[in-house]
Amino acid sequence: MTAYINWPVVAAITPNLPWATTGLVLSPQPWSGYYSVGKSAWVMAQTTQFTQPGWHYLDASSGYIGGNRNNGSYVTLKSTNNSDYSTVIETMDASSAQTLNFNVTGGLSTGAVHVWSTNVRSNSSSDYFVHATDITPSGGNFSLTVQPGYVYTITTTTGQGKGTATSGGQGAMSQPYSDSFDGYTLGSEAKYLMDWQGAFEVAGCGGGRSGQCVRQMSAQAPITWDTLSDPHALLGDTGWSNYTVSSDVMLEKSGYAELIGRAGSQTYGGAGGLNAYHFRVSDSGAWSILSSNTSNNYSTLTGGNTAALGTGRWHTLALTFSGSTITAKLDGATLGTANNSTWSTGQVGYATSQGETAQFDNLYVGNGASVNTVTVTNPGAQTGTVGTAVSGVQIHATDSASGQTLTYSASGLPAGLSISSSSGLISGTPTTAGSYGVTVTAKDSTGVSGSANFTWTVGTGSSGNTVTVTNPGAQSGTVGTAISGVQVQAADSGSGQSLAYSASGLPAGLSISSSGLISGTPTASGTFNVTVTATDSTSASGSASFTWTISGGTGGGTCQVSYVKNEWGGGFTANVTVTNTGTSTVNGWTVTWSFPGD
């Protein structure tokens, strides 16, 4: 053996999850500081504590027990002093005890040997790396009876042992527990949050929210060799029972996101399912409370439809457990309640549909029997104007718990506006026109939050810039003949401004592009008073006016006029028809006629 590969080195994995005991060091309660040295470490120690770099394998003293691999195997290593040796024996798949006979030759020590063993089939640490016995060979010969499911080391060396380090004590993970995810390195995992499908990493928040969130990064379903489970990550104590888990959630695209509660056993082979409850919401507004199991079967306990959550908008989800009663809330409003007692304790978690890159923020887990409810009053749609200070929009919120201090935040506000975290007053001067989807959130000192969504429309206004349009002078053209193009030029006193052009009074058939180029083919003659205008991104504008004369067209055709007269005592009416009787197109002709005196 020249190297060992062991994953994970430290298994900070709660006991309900796969591979919880495969690490060299086991930490089933990462929050407590408790750890133990795993069985794998002691199996490795059966070699590493009895050899040194430079030792050599003795091929003639290595092989299968009795020549049959089902009985087990053994290897022997010789020290650099050519006297000491160690033989490592494994009986992992053996079915009964076996007596092994040894004969020491070739200059190796024939002195006493020390026997150490690890019972791999035991879950008791007292059976790992045990100094079992010492044997004194007679004439270089000795025997040892080995039991099935063990690793043994026979050695002439001394000084081995387990050590005396001790860990902290075990302890349940306390509530309330909260995490804003703002203190981590981007791209890292959040503390205690364990990925089981997908990739949940710390990222900058989207949807106009500042700070950091946890984002499910896998934008498409993976190629899998077994049943595919939804992306999910778990956190917390398997002994948690009655509690509320809440979090802010934003869907980046069509799909669904979930809060998980009372999560228990998770399988990794076959179905890959999870014993748990789920509160699922989709961008369309469809919602449900579901129960799942390790066979990856889901059953809907209750569900329905609410207003569409949409994408790029933050919402607050909450899932409460109190005995067999399960309650789901969205933005502080109760969507529904289910009664089910299949799962009584377990962890919390996040989940998404396949390929849904949802974001999660402000995780909170607290006592479900007395969880607070924060309700934010929707201020309704708001309007404003670029360059004009808003009069101030006060956000109001209430908390079901007395004595709580609320902290306010907002995402999606128009540029130039901000919210006071202490009072909830939105103020400032808008700088950019547009329609904005705003989410305001109030959070109390226990981490519980509520939100409200509304729109804020900002119209154009003057910024003080001066836009000067160069007058192109009088223009002329002919009906039926395309103009060569007239480029309107303008300058802006503000730096970095983009100008958009418009025109009024243009001859029929002509138009102006947003870049200021007038083009087209006139269709009617006459003299037209034209005004061209250039407007910048702050809504500052300038104009210039000029005349555009369009003369009549030419053509070789002839025409015939006929009419039908209708008379009565006070006069007459007539239907007049003008017909081109020639062979050329008539462009811009002016046709006049008079009725006969009769």
C-alpha positions as CSV (number, residue, x, y, z in Angstrom):
1,M,0.0,0.0,0.0
2,T,1.6,3.3,-1.1
3,A,-1.4,5.7,-0.6
4,Y,-4.9,5.9,0.8
5,I,-7.8,7.8,-0.6
6,N,-10.6,8.3,1.9
7,W,-13.7,10.5,1.4
8,P,-14.7,12.5,3.4
9,V,-11.7,13.1,5.7
10,V,-14.1,14.7,8.2
11,A,-17.7,13.5,7.9
12,A,-19.6,16.5,9.3
13,I,-22.8,14.8,8.3
14,T,-25.9,14.3,10.4
15,P,-26.8,10.6,11.1
16,N,-29.9,10.5,8.9
17,L,-27.9,11.1,5.8
18,P,-25.8,8.7,3.6
19,W,-22.1,8.2,4.3
20,A,-22.4,9.6,7.8
21,T,-19.8,7.1,9.2
22,T,-17.3,6.9,6.3
23,G,-15.0,9.7,7.4
24,L,-11.7,9.4,9.3
25,V,-13.3,11.8,11.8
26,L,-17.1,11.8,12.4
27,S,-19.0,14.9,13.4
28,P,-22.7,14.0,13.5
29,Q,-23.6,17.3,15.3
30,P,-21.4,19.9,13.5
31,W,-22.8,22.8,15.7
32,S,-21.8,21.2,19.0
33,G,-18.1,20.6,18.5
34,Y,-18.5,16.9,19.3
35,Y,-16.5,14.5,17.2
36,S,-15.2,10.9,17.3
37,V,-12.5,9.1,15.4
38,G,-14.3,6.9,12.8
39,K,-13.9,3.2,12.2
40,S,-12.1,4.0,8.9
41,A,-9.3,5.8,10.7
42,W,-8.6,2.8,12.9
43,V,-8.6,0.4,10.0
44,M,-6.0,2.6,8.3
45,A,-4.1,2.8,11.6
46,Q,-3.7,-1.0,11.5
47,T,-1.1,-0.3,8.8
48,T,0.1,3.3,9.4
49,Q,1.0,2.8,13.1
50,F,3.0,-0.4,12.4
51,T,5.1,0.7,9.4
52,Q,7.3,3.6,8.3
53,P,8.3,5.1,5.0
54,G,11.1,2.9,3.6
55,W,9.6,-0.4,4.7
56,H,9.2,-3.0,2.0
57,Y,6.5,-5.5,1.2
58,L,7.5,-9.2,1.3
59,D,5.8,-10.7,-1.7
60,A,6.5,-14.3,-0.5
61,S,4.8,-13.4,2.8
62,S,1.6,-11.9,1.3
63,G,-1.4,-13.5,-0.3
64,Y,-4.9,-15.0,0.4
65,I,-5.5,-17.0,3.5
66,G,-5.5,-20.6,2.5
67,G,-5.2,-19.5,-1.1
68,N,-8.9,-18.4,-1.1
69,R,-9.8,-14.7,-1.2
70,N,-13.1,-15.4,0.5
71,N,-11.1,-16.4,3.6
72,G,-9.3,-13.0,3.7
73,S,-5.9,-11.7,2.8
74,Y,-2.6,-10.7,4.4
75,V,0.5,-8.6,3.6
76,T,3.9,-8.5,5.4
77,L,6.2,-5.5,5.5
78,K,9.9,-5.5,6.6
79,S,11.6,-2.6,8.3
80,T,14.7,-0.9,7.1
81,N,16.7,-2.6,9.9
82,N,15.8,-6.0,8.2
83,S,14.7,-7.3,11.6
84,D,11.3,-5.9,12.6
85,Y,8.2,-6.8,10.6
86,S,4.4,-6.3,10.6
87,T,1.8,-8.5,9.1
88,V,-1.7,-7.0,8.4
89,I,-4.5,-9.5,8.0
90,E,-8.2,-8.9,7.0
91,T,-11.1,-11.3,7.3
92,M,-13.8,-9.0,6.0
93,D,-15.7,-11.6,4.1
94,A,-14.8,-14.7,6.1
95,S,-17.7,-16.7,7.5
96,S,-16.0,-18.4,10.4
97,A,-12.9,-18.3,12.7
98,Q,-9.6,-19.5,11.3
99,T,-6.3,-20.5,12.9
100,L,-3.2,-19.2,11.1
101,N,0.2,-20.7,11.5
102,F,3.3,-18.5,11.2
103,N,7.0,-19.4,10.6
104,V,9.5,-16.6,10.9
105,T,12.8,-17.0,8.9
106,G,15.2,-15.0,6.8
107,G,16.8,-13.0,9.6
108,L,13.5,-11.4,10.8
109,S,13.1,-11.1,14.6
110,T,11.8,-14.3,16.3
111,G,11.0,-12.3,19.5
112,A,7.6,-11.6,20.9
113,V,4.9,-10.3,18.6
114,H,2.1,-7.9,19.6
115,V,-1.4,-8.4,18.2
116,W,-3.8,-5.5,17.5
117,S,-7.2,-5.8,16.1
118,T,-10.3,-3.8,14.9
119,N,-13.7,-5.4,14.7
120,V,-15.1,-3.9,11.5
121,R,-18.5,-5.4,12.1
122,S,-18.9,-3.6,15.4
123,N,-20.3,-0.1,16.0
124,S,-18.6,0.3,19.3
125,S,-15.4,2.3,19.4
126,S,-14.2,0.1,22.2
127,D,-13.7,-2.7,19.6
128,Y,-11.5,-0.5,17.4
129,F,-7.7,-0.6,17.5
130,V,-7.4,-2.9,20.5
131,H,-4.2,-4.4,21.8
132,A,-5.5,-7.9,21.9
133,T,-2.6,-10.1,23.0
134,D,1.1,-10.8,22.9
135,I,2.6,-14.0,21.5
136,T,6.1,-15.4,22.1
137,P,7.2,-17.6,19.1
138,S,8.9,-20.9,19.7
139,G,11.7,-21.5,17.2
140,G,10.1,-18.8,15.1
141,N,6.8,-20.6,15.0
142,F,3.4,-19.4,16.5
143,S,-0.3,-19.5,15.8
144,L,-3.2,-17.0,15.9
145,T,-6.9,-17.6,15.6
146,V,-8.7,-14.8,13.7
147,Q,-12.4,-14.0,13.7
148,P,-14.5,-13.0,10.7
149,G,-15.0,-9.3,10.0
150,Y,-11.7,-8.1,11.6
151,V,-8.5,-6.4,10.7
152,Y,-5.4,-7.7,12.6
153,T,-1.8,-6.5,12.8
154,I,1.0,-8.7,14.1
155,T,4.1,-6.7,14.8
156,T,7.5,-6.8,16.5
157,T,7.3,-3.0,17.0
158,T,6.0,-1.1,20.0
159,G,4.6,2.4,20.8
160,Q,1.2,2.2,19.2
161,G,-2.0,3.6,20.8
162,K,-5.2,5.6,20.4
163,G,-4.1,8.9,22.0
164,T,-5.9,10.9,24.6
165,A,-7.5,13.8,22.8
166,T,-11.2,14.4,23.8
167,S,-13.9,16.3,21.9
168,G,-16.6,18.6,23.2
169,G,-19.8,17.2,24.4
170,Q,-22.9,16.5,22.3
171,G,-25.8,18.8,22.3
172,A,-29.0,19.6,20.3
173,M,-28.9,22.5,17.9
174,S,-30.7,25.4,19.6
175,Q,-33.6,27.5,18.3
176,P,-34.2,30.1,17.1
177,Y,-31.6,29.8,14.4
178,S,-31.2,32.3,11.6
179,D,-28.8,33.1,8.8
180,S,-28.7,36.1,6.4
181,F,-25.9,34.5,4.4
182,D,-24.1,37.9,4.3
183,G,-20.9,36.8,6.0
184,Y,-19.6,34.2,3.6
185,T,-17.2,34.1,0.7
186,L,-19.0,34.1,-2.6
187,G,-19.2,30.7,-4.1
188,S,-18.9,28.9,-0.8
189,E,-21.4,26.8,1.1
190,A,-23.4,28.3,3.9
191,K,-22.7,27.0,7.4
192,Y,-24.5,23.7,8.2
193,L,-26.4,23.7,4.9
194,M,-25.7,20.3,3.3
195,D,-26.3,19.8,-0.5
196,W,-27.8,16.5,-1.6
197,Q,-28.8,17.3,-5.2
198,G,-28.0,20.5,-7.2
199,A,-25.5,23.0,-6.0
200,F,-26.5,25.6,-3.3
201,E,-23.8,28.3,-3.1
202,V,-23.5,31.8,-1.6
203,A,-24.1,34.4,-4.3
204,G,-25.0,38.1,-4.7
205,C,-28.7,38.6,-4.4
206,G,-30.8,39.3,-7.5
207,G,-34.1,41.0,-7.9
208,G,-32.8,44.4,-6.8
209,R,-31.8,43.1,-3.3
210,S,-28.5,44.0,-1.8
211,G,-26.3,41.6,0.1
212,Q,-25.8,37.9,-0.3
213,C,-28.2,34.9,-0.7
214,V,-28.0,31.2,-1.2
215,R,-28.6,30.3,-4.9
216,Q,-29.2,26.9,-6.5
217,M,-26.6,27.1,-9.2
218,S,-27.4,24.0,-11.4
219,A,-29.3,25.5,-14.4
220,Q,-30.2,22.1,-15.9
221,A,-30.9,18.5,-14.9
222,P,-27.7,16.4,-14.6
223,I,-27.1,13.2,-16.5
224,T,-27.8,10.5,-13.9
225,W,-27.4,6.7,-13.7
226,D,-30.2,6.3,-11.2
227,T,-33.5,8.0,-10.1
228,L,-33.2,11.8,-10.2
229,S,-34.3,13.7,-7.2
230,D,-35.0,17.5,-7.1
231,P,-32.1,19.7,-6.1
232,H,-32.2,20.1,-2.3
233,A,-30.1,21.0,0.7
234,L,-30.7,20.2,4.4
235,L,-29.8,21.9,7.7
236,G,-30.4,21.3,11.4
237,D,-31.1,18.8,14.1
238,T,-32.9,15.5,13.4
239,G,-34.6,15.9,16.8
240,W,-36.4,19.2,15.9
241,S,-40.2,18.6,16.1
242,N,-42.5,21.7,16.5
243,Y,-41.1,24.7,14.8
244,T,-41.5,27.2,11.9
245,V,-39.0,27.5,9.1
246,S,-39.3,30.6,7.0
247,S,-37.2,32.2,4.2
248,D,-37.3,34.8,1.5
249,V,-37.4,33.1,-1.9
250,M,-37.0,34.4,-5.5
251,L,-37.6,32.4,-8.6
252,E,-35.3,33.3,-11.4
253,K,-37.3,31.5,-14.1
254,S,-40.5,29.4,-14.5
255,G,-40.5,26.5,-12.0
256,Y,-41.0,26.0,-8.3
257,A,-39.1,26.3,-5.0
258,E,-39.7,24.6,-1.7
259,L,-39.2,24.8,2.0
260,I,-38.6,21.4,3.6
261,G,-39.4,20.4,7.1
262,R,-39.1,17.4,9.4
263,A,-36.6,15.9,7.0
264,G,-35.4,12.5,8.2
265,S,-33.8,9.5,6.4
266,Q,-32.3,10.2,2.9
267,T,-31.3,7.3,0.6
268,Y,-28.5,7.6,-2.0
269,G,-29.0,4.5,-4.1
270,G,-32.1,3.4,-6.0
271,A,-34.9,5.9,-5.6
272,G,-32.8,8.5,-3.7
273,G,-35.8,9.8,-1.8
274,L,-36.2,11.7,1.5
275,N,-38.7,11.3,4.4
276,A,-40.0,14.9,4.7
277,Y,-42.7,17.4,4.3
278,H,-42.5,20.1,1.5
279,F,-44.1,23.5,1.0
280,R,-44.0,24.0,-2.7
281,V,-44.8,27.3,-4.6
282,S,-44.5,27.9,-8.4
283,D,-44.1,31.1,-10.4
284,S,-47.7,30.6,-11.6
285,G,-49.1,30.8,-8.0
286,A,-49.8,27.0,-7.7
287,W,-48.9,25.8,-4.2
288,S,-49.1,22.6,-2.2
289,I,-48.0,20.8,1.0
290,L,-46.6,17.4,0.2
291,S,-45.2,14.4,2.0
292,S,-42.3,12.4,0.5
293,N,-40.5,9.2,1.5
294,T,-37.2,7.3,0.8
295,S,-38.9,5.6,-2.2
296,N,-39.1,9.1,-3.8
297,N,-42.9,9.0,-3.7
298,Y,-44.8,12.2,-3.1
299,S,-48.3,12.6,-1.9
300,T,-50.2,16.0,-1.9
301,L,-51.8,16.8,1.5
302,T,-53.4,20.0,0.4
303,G,-52.9,22.7,-2.3
304,G,-54.4,25.4,-4.4
305,N,-53.7,28.5,-6.4
306,T,-52.8,32.1,-5.3
307,A,-51.7,35.2,-7.1
308,A,-48.8,34.5,-9.4
309,L,-45.4,34.9,-7.8
310,G,-43.7,35.6,-11.1
311,T,-40.0,35.7,-11.5
312,G,-37.4,38.1,-10.2
313,R,-39.7,39.0,-7.3
314,W,-39.0,38.3,-3.6
315,H,-41.6,36.5,-1.4
316,T,-41.5,35.1,2.1
317,L,-42.4,31.5,2.6
318,A,-43.1,29.9,6.1
319,L,-43.9,26.3,7.1
320,T,-45.1,25.6,10.6
321,F,-45.3,22.3,12.5
322,S,-47.4,21.9,15.6
323,G,-48.1,18.2,16.4
324,S,-49.8,16.8,13.4
325,T,-50.9,20.3,12.1
326,I,-48.9,21.7,9.2
327,T,-49.5,25.3,8.1
328,A,-48.1,27.1,5.0
329,K,-47.9,30.9,4.6
330,L,-46.9,33.1,1.8
331,D,-46.0,36.8,2.5
332,G,-47.6,36.5,5.9
333,A,-51.0,35.2,4.6
334,T,-52.0,31.6,5.4
335,L,-52.5,29.5,2.2
336,G,-53.6,26.3,3.8
337,T,-53.3,23.7,6.6
338,A,-52.9,20.0,6.5
339,N,-53.0,17.3,9.2
340,N,-50.6,14.5,9.0
341,S,-48.5,12.5,11.5
342,T,-46.2,10.5,9.2
343,W,-43.1,12.4,10.1
344,S,-42.7,13.7,13.7
345,T,-39.2,15.2,13.8
346,G,-36.4,16.3,11.4
347,Q,-34.4,18.9,9.7
348,V,-35.3,21.9,7.5
349,G,-34.2,22.6,3.9
350,Y,-34.4,24.3,0.6
351,A,-35.4,22.6,-2.7
352,T,-36.1,23.6,-6.3
353,S,-37.4,22.1,-9.5
354,Q,-34.8,20.7,-11.9
355,G,-32.9,23.6,-13.5
356,E,-34.5,26.3,-11.4
357,T,-31.8,28.7,-10.2
358,A,-33.9,30.1,-7.3
359,Q,-32.4,32.3,-4.6
360,F,-33.0,32.0,-0.8
361,D,-32.4,34.6,1.9
362,N,-33.0,35.2,5.6
363,L,-33.4,31.7,6.8
364,Y,-35.2,31.4,10.2
365,V,-36.1,28.4,12.3
366,G,-38.0,29.0,15.5
367,N,-40.5,27.6,17.9
368,G,-43.6,26.6,15.9
369,A,-45.9,27.0,18.9
370,S,-45.4,30.7,19.3
371,V,-43.9,31.9,16.0
372,N,-44.4,35.6,15.2
373,T,-46.2,36.8,12.2
374,V,-45.1,40.1,10.5
375,T,-47.6,41.7,8.2
376,V,-46.7,44.5,5.8
377,T,-49.4,46.8,4.5
378,N,-49.2,47.2,0.8
379,P,-48.9,50.9,-0.1
380,G,-50.4,50.4,-3.5
381,A,-49.0,51.5,-6.9
382,Q,-46.8,54.6,-6.7
383,T,-45.8,57.2,-9.3
384,G,-43.0,59.8,-9.6
385,T,-41.1,61.9,-12.0
386,V,-37.4,62.0,-12.9
387,G,-35.7,64.8,-11.1
388,T,-38.6,65.5,-8.7
389,A,-38.2,64.3,-5.0
390,V,-40.9,62.0,-3.8
391,S,-42.9,63.3,-0.9
392,G,-42.1,60.1,1.1
393,V,-43.9,56.8,1.2
394,Q,-44.3,55.3,4.7
395,I,-44.3,51.5,4.9
396,H,-46.4,50.2,7.7
397,A,-46.0,46.8,9.3
398,T,-47.3,44.9,12.4
399,D,-45.9,42.1,14.4
400,S,-48.1,39.5,16.2
401,A,-45.5,39.4,19.0
402,S,-45.4,42.4,21.4
403,G,-42.2,44.4,22.0
404,Q,-40.6,43.5,18.7
405,T,-38.5,46.0,16.8
406,L,-38.9,45.9,13.0
407,T,-36.2,46.5,10.5
408,Y,-37.1,47.5,6.9
409,S,-35.6,46.7,3.6
410,A,-36.6,47.0,-0.1
411,S,-35.6,45.6,-3.4
412,G,-36.4,46.9,-6.9
413,L,-36.7,50.5,-5.9
414,P,-36.3,53.1,-8.7
415,A,-32.7,54.5,-8.9
416,G,-32.3,57.4,-6.5
417,L,-34.8,56.1,-3.9
418,S,-34.0,54.3,-0.6
419,I,-35.8,53.1,2.4
420,S,-34.9,53.9,6.1
421,S,-34.2,50.6,7.8
422,S,-35.4,51.9,11.1
423,S,-38.6,53.8,10.1
424,G,-39.6,52.2,6.8
425,L,-39.8,55.7,5.0
426,I,-39.0,55.6,1.3
427,S,-37.5,58.9,0.1
428,G,-35.2,60.3,-2.5
429,T,-35.3,61.7,-6.1
430,P,-35.8,59.3,-9.0
431,T,-33.1,59.5,-11.7
432,T,-34.3,57.0,-14.3
433,A,-37.7,56.7,-15.9
434,G,-39.4,53.3,-16.0
435,S,-41.7,50.8,-14.3
436,Y,-40.3,49.0,-11.3
437,G,-41.4,46.0,-9.3
438,V,-40.7,46.8,-5.7
439,T,-40.7,44.4,-2.7
440,V,-40.6,45.9,0.8
441,T,-39.8,43.6,3.8
442,A,-40.1,44.1,7.5
443,K,-38.1,41.7,9.8
444,D,-38.3,41.5,13.6
445,S,-35.6,40.7,16.1
446,T,-36.4,36.9,16.0
447,G,-35.7,36.8,12.3
448,V,-39.4,36.5,11.2
449,S,-40.2,38.7,8.2
450,G,-43.2,39.7,6.0
451,S,-43.2,41.4,2.6
452,A,-45.4,43.3,0.2
453,N,-45.0,43.8,-3.6
454,F,-46.1,46.8,-5.6
455,T,-45.2,48.8,-8.8
456,W,-43.6,52.2,-9.0
457,T,-43.8,54.1,-12.3
458,V,-41.3,57.0,-12.8
459,G,-42.1,59.4,-15.7
460,T,-39.8,61.7,-17.5
461,G,-38.6,65.0,-16.3
462,S,-36.0,67.7,-17.0
463,S,-32.5,67.3,-15.8
464,G,-31.3,70.8,-16.6
465,N,-29.4,69.6,-19.7
466,T,-29.6,71.8,-22.9
467,V,-30.3,70.0,-26.2
468,T,-29.5,72.1,-29.3
469,V,-30.9,70.9,-32.7
470,T,-29.2,72.3,-35.9
471,N,-31.8,73.6,-38.3
472,P,-31.4,71.7,-41.6
473,G,-32.9,74.7,-43.5
474,A,-35.8,74.7,-46.1
475,Q,-36.2,71.4,-47.9
476,S,-37.9,70.5,-51.2
477,G,-39.0,67.4,-53.0
478,T,-41.3,65.9,-55.6
479,V,-44.3,63.6,-55.2
480,G,-43.3,60.0,-56.1
481,T,-39.5,60.6,-55.9
482,A,-37.7,59.2,-52.8
483,I,-35.7,61.9,-51.0
484,S,-32.0,61.3,-50.6
485,G,-32.3,61.4,-46.8
486,V,-32.0,64.4,-44.4
487,Q,-29.8,63.8,-41.3
488,V,-30.9,66.0,-38.3
489,Q,-28.0,66.9,-36.1
490,A,-28.2,67.8,-32.4
491,A,-25.9,68.4,-29.4
492,D,-26.4,67.9,-25.6
493,S,-24.7,69.9,-22.8
494,G,-24.9,66.7,-20.6
495,S,-22.1,64.2,-21.2
496,G,-22.8,60.7,-22.2
497,Q,-26.4,61.3,-23.2
498,S,-28.1,59.3,-25.9
499,L,-30.5,61.4,-28.1
500,A,-33.8,60.1,-29.6
501,Y,-35.4,62.0,-32.5
502,S,-39.0,62.7,-33.4
503,A,-40.7,65.0,-35.9
504,S,-44.1,66.6,-36.5
505,G,-45.6,68.1,-39.7
506,L,-43.6,65.9,-42.1
507,P,-44.9,65.6,-45.7
508,A,-47.0,62.4,-46.1
509,G,-44.8,59.5,-46.9
510,L,-41.7,60.7,-44.9
511,S,-40.6,59.6,-41.4
512,I,-37.7,60.1,-39.0
513,S,-35.7,57.4,-37.4
514,S,-34.6,57.4,-33.7
515,S,-31.1,58.4,-35.0
516,G,-32.5,61.5,-36.7
517,L,-32.5,60.4,-40.4
518,I,-35.5,61.6,-42.4
519,S,-36.3,59.4,-45.4
520,G,-39.2,58.1,-47.5
521,T,-41.1,59.1,-50.7
522,P,-43.5,62.0,-50.7
523,T,-47.1,61.2,-51.7
524,A,-48.7,64.6,-51.6
525,S,-47.7,68.1,-52.8
526,G,-47.8,71.2,-50.7
527,T,-45.7,73.3,-48.3
528,F,-45.3,71.7,-44.9
529,N,-44.2,73.2,-41.6
530,V,-41.9,70.7,-40.0
531,T,-40.6,70.6,-36.4
532,V,-37.8,68.1,-35.4
533,T,-37.1,67.3,-31.7
534,A,-34.2,65.6,-30.0
535,T,-34.7,64.2,-26.4
536,D,-32.0,62.8,-24.1
537,S,-32.3,60.1,-21.4
538,T,-33.2,62.8,-18.7
539,S,-36.1,64.0,-20.9
540,A,-34.3,67.3,-21.8
541,S,-35.1,68.2,-25.4
542,G,-34.5,70.8,-28.1
543,S,-36.3,71.5,-31.4
544,A,-35.9,73.2,-34.8
545,S,-38.5,74.2,-37.4
546,F,-38.3,74.5,-41.2
547,T,-40.5,74.3,-44.3
548,W,-40.6,71.4,-46.7
549,T,-42.1,72.1,-50.2
550,I,-43.3,69.1,-52.2
551,S,-44.1,69.9,-55.9
552,G,-46.6,67.9,-58.0
553,G,-45.5,65.0,-60.0
554,T,-45.5,64.5,-63.8
555,G,-47.1,62.0,-66.0
556,G,-48.3,61.5,-69.5
557,G,-51.8,60.2,-68.7
558,T,-55.1,61.7,-69.5
559,C,-58.2,61.6,-67.4
560,Q,-61.9,61.6,-67.8
561,V,-64.4,63.0,-65.3
562,S,-68.0,61.7,-65.0
563,Y,-70.7,62.5,-62.5
564,V,-74.2,61.5,-61.6
565,K,-76.5,64.3,-60.5
566,N,-79.3,64.2,-58.0
567,E,-81.6,67.2,-57.9
568,W,-84.2,68.5,-55.5
569,G,-85.9,71.8,-54.9
570,G,-83.0,73.3,-52.9
571,G,-80.1,72.2,-55.2
572,F,-78.3,69.0,-56.3
573,T,-75.6,66.6,-55.4
574,A,-73.3,64.6,-57.6
575,N,-71.0,61.5,-57.4
576,V,-67.8,62.4,-59.3
577,T,-65.4,59.8,-60.8
578,V,-61.9,60.6,-62.0
579,T,-60.5,57.9,-64.3
580,N,-56.9,57.8,-65.6
581,T,-57.4,56.9,-69.3
582,G,-53.7,57.2,-70.2
583,T,-50.8,54.7,-70.0
584,S,-48.6,56.5,-67.4
585,T,-48.8,56.7,-63.7
586,V,-50.3,60.0,-62.5
587,N,-48.2,61.5,-59.7
588,G,-49.3,64.6,-57.9
589,W,-51.8,65.9,-60.4
590,T,-54.3,68.5,-59.2
591,V,-57.7,67.9,-60.7
592,T,-60.3,70.7,-60.8
593,W,-63.7,70.7,-62.4
594,S,-66.9,72.7,-62.5
595,F,-70.5,71.5,-62.9
596,P,-72.5,72.7,-65.8
597,G,-75.1,75.3,-65.1
598,D,-77.9,72.8,-65.4
